[in-house]
């Protein structure tokens, strides 16, 4: 799926950069992209994907910490704790909520 998405983005970017349709077509594409990104369904899907990523990262943290144990530097452990606290409050650095 990731490769398909990368391919589509690459084709779209190549078209925009290589087109001879002019500024008008570029503005049309830009407007459509903005409308797409502001669509509530797209935003919900992005937030859902972010939440799933945080959950998977949390599970991976437990697995890695069990294997690494005390060998993890304190600075890394402190950063992980702060990220876990931030996810509990429902805030992230992107300004989105965990709804």
Secondary structure by P-SEA (a helix, b strand, c coil): caaaaaaaaaaaaaaaacccccaaaaaaaaaaaaaaaacaaaaaaaaaaaaaaaaaaaaaaaaaaaaacccccaaaaaaaaaaaaaaaacccccccccc
